[in-house]
Amino acid sequence: MIQLDRALAHLGPETAPIRGQLRESVEFTLATVLTQDGASKEGTDEFERRSWIDNIQQRMRALKSSTEAERQIYNEAYQLATDLARNRWKLIEQHQSALPTPFFVILLCWLGLLFTTFALFAPRNGTAITVLLICALSMSSALFLIHDLNQVPNGLIRLSPAPLQKALELMEPL
């Protein structure tokens, strides 16, 4: 977003409305999607409905470039906007695709059966029990991470609002 803002600034003052819309979109995302600790707010549906990057791309298509240098900057800016649009839809898609519950239940049952079998055939001494407990803890931690990373905005591992806040700081005020 910072690169897009800078590229648009290089194209001249006629890009001020586009840059203003870009800045508003960053402010909107910070205000509606992420809390200070990175948790997701209920505004993710509104984030999905707002087509800010499409509007920016449409406004960019109306720009006229007179020199070769301006055309090069315009192409770079348009490519950045396209990349932003692609990444936005990837985030929306990842947020909506959940880990299938039957898969998770079957995996848990399989691991439970596996460790029960190991426990049945392992010798009854402290070393074997300790190794089984460490392995079970390791597998349960891995499953927890898989489940939690599938819910990044609301899980234990959260998105940081810091990059968007920094982008907002670095975007030149109009």
C-alpha positions as CSV (number, residue, x, y, z in Angstrom):
1,M,0.0,0.0,0.0
2,I,2.9,2.3,0.8
3,Q,4.5,1.6,-2.6
4,L,1.2,2.2,-4.4
5,D,0.7,5.5,-2.5
6,R,4.2,6.6,-3.5
7,A,3.8,5.6,-7.1
8,L,0.5,7.4,-7.3
9,A,2.2,10.5,-5.7
10,H,4.8,10.4,-8.5
11,L,2.0,10.5,-11.1
12,G,1.0,14.0,-9.9
13,P,-1.7,15.9,-8.1
14,E,-4.5,14.3,-10.2
15,T,-4.1,11.1,-8.2
16,A,-5.0,12.8,-4.9
17,P,-8.5,11.4,-4.8
18,I,-7.2,7.9,-5.5
19,R,-4.6,8.3,-2.8
20,G,-7.3,9.6,-0.4
21,Q,-9.4,6.5,-1.1
22,L,-6.4,4.2,-0.5
23,R,-5.7,6.0,2.8
24,E,-9.4,5.6,3.8
25,S,-9.3,1.9,3.0
26,V,-6.4,1.4,5.4
27,E,-8.2,3.4,8.1
28,F,-11.4,1.4,7.5
29,T,-9.5,-1.9,7.8
30,L,-7.9,-0.8,11.0
31,A,-11.2,0.4,12.4
32,T,-13.5,-2.5,11.4
33,V,-11.4,-5.6,10.9
34,L,-8.6,-5.6,13.5
35,T,-8.6,-4.7,17.2
36,Q,-5.5,-3.4,18.9
37,D,-4.4,-7.0,19.9
38,G,-4.9,-8.3,16.3
39,A,-8.2,-10.1,16.9
40,S,-10.8,-10.0,14.2
41,K,-13.8,-7.8,14.7
42,E,-17.2,-8.5,13.2
43,G,-16.4,-6.2,10.3
44,T,-14.8,-8.9,8.2
45,D,-18.1,-9.2,6.2
46,E,-18.1,-5.5,5.5
47,F,-14.4,-5.8,4.5
48,E,-15.4,-8.4,2.0
49,R,-18.3,-6.4,0.6
50,R,-16.3,-3.2,0.2
51,S,-14.6,-3.2,-3.2
52,W,-12.1,-0.4,-2.5
53,I,-9.3,-1.8,-4.5
54,D,-11.7,-2.3,-7.5
55,N,-12.6,1.4,-7.3
56,I,-9.0,2.4,-7.1
57,Q,-8.2,0.3,-10.2
58,Q,-11.1,1.8,-12.0
59,R,-10.0,5.3,-11.2
60,M,-6.5,4.5,-12.2
61,R,-7.7,3.4,-15.6
62,A,-9.0,6.9,-16.2
63,L,-5.6,8.4,-15.7
64,K,-3.7,9.7,-18.7
65,S,0.0,9.5,-18.9
66,S,1.8,11.7,-21.4
67,T,5.5,10.6,-21.1
68,E,7.2,7.3,-21.1
69,A,8.3,7.7,-17.5
70,E,4.7,8.4,-16.4
71,R,3.5,5.3,-18.3
72,Q,6.2,3.2,-16.6
73,I,5.2,4.5,-13.1
74,Y,1.5,4.0,-14.0
75,N,2.2,0.4,-15.0
76,E,4.0,-0.2,-11.8
77,A,1.2,1.4,-9.8
78,Y,-1.4,-0.6,-11.6
79,Q,0.5,-3.9,-11.0
80,L,0.8,-3.0,-7.3
81,A,-3.0,-2.4,-7.2
82,T,-3.6,-5.8,-8.9
83,D,-1.3,-7.5,-6.4
84,L,-3.3,-5.9,-3.6
85,A,-6.6,-7.1,-5.0
86,R,-5.2,-10.6,-5.4
87,N,-3.9,-10.7,-1.9
88,R,-7.2,-9.3,-0.5
89,W,-9.1,-12.1,-2.1
90,K,-6.6,-14.7,-0.8
91,L,-7.1,-13.4,2.7
92,I,-10.9,-13.5,2.4
93,E,-10.7,-17.0,1.0
94,Q,-8.4,-18.2,3.7
95,H,-10.6,-16.7,6.4
96,Q,-13.6,-18.6,5.1
97,S,-12.1,-22.0,4.5
98,A,-12.2,-23.9,7.7
99,L,-10.5,-27.1,8.6
100,P,-13.0,-29.9,8.0
101,T,-14.3,-31.1,11.3
102,P,-14.6,-34.8,10.2
103,F,-10.9,-34.7,9.2
104,F,-9.9,-33.3,12.5
105,V,-12.0,-35.8,14.5
106,I,-10.6,-38.8,12.4
107,L,-7.1,-37.5,12.9
108,L,-7.6,-37.2,16.7
109,C,-9.1,-40.7,16.9
110,W,-6.3,-42.1,14.8
111,L,-3.6,-40.5,17.0
112,G,-5.4,-41.6,20.1
113,L,-5.5,-45.2,18.9
114,L,-1.9,-45.0,17.8
115,F,-0.7,-43.8,21.3
116,T,-2.9,-46.3,23.1
117,T,-1.4,-49.1,21.0
118,F,2.1,-47.8,21.8
119,A,1.2,-47.6,25.5
120,L,-0.1,-51.2,25.5
121,F,3.1,-52.6,24.0
122,A,5.6,-50.4,25.7
123,P,7.5,-51.6,28.8
124,R,6.2,-50.3,32.1
125,N,9.1,-48.0,33.1
126,G,9.7,-44.3,33.6
127,T,11.6,-43.8,30.3
128,A,8.9,-45.3,28.1
129,I,6.1,-43.4,29.8
130,T,8.0,-40.2,29.6
131,V,8.8,-40.7,25.9
132,L,5.1,-41.5,25.2
133,L,4.0,-38.4,27.1
134,I,6.4,-36.1,25.3
135,C,5.3,-37.6,21.9
136,A,1.6,-37.2,22.8
137,L,2.3,-33.6,24.0
138,S,4.2,-32.9,20.8
139,M,1.4,-34.3,18.6
140,S,-1.3,-32.4,20.5
141,S,0.7,-29.2,20.2
142,A,1.0,-29.7,16.5
143,L,-2.7,-30.3,16.1
144,F,-3.4,-27.2,18.2
145,L,-1.2,-25.1,16.0
146,I,-2.8,-26.5,12.8
147,H,-6.3,-25.7,14.2
148,D,-5.2,-22.2,15.5
149,L,-3.4,-21.2,12.4
150,N,-6.6,-22.0,10.5
151,Q,-8.3,-19.3,12.5
152,V,-5.6,-16.6,12.4
153,P,-7.8,-13.6,13.1
154,N,-9.5,-15.0,16.2
155,G,-7.1,-17.7,17.5
156,L,-4.2,-17.6,19.9
157,I,-1.9,-16.5,17.0
158,R,-3.3,-13.2,15.7
159,L,-2.6,-10.7,12.9
160,S,-0.8,-7.7,14.1
161,P,-2.3,-4.3,13.2
162,A,1.2,-2.8,13.3
163,P,1.9,-3.1,9.5
164,L,-1.3,-1.3,8.6
165,Q,-0.7,1.4,11.3
166,K,2.9,1.9,9.9
167,A,1.5,2.1,6.3
168,L,-1.0,4.7,7.5
169,E,1.8,6.7,9.1
170,L,4.0,6.5,6.0
171,M,1.3,7.5,3.5
172,E,1.8,11.1,2.8
173,P,-1.2,13.1,4.0
174,L,-3.0,14.9,1.3
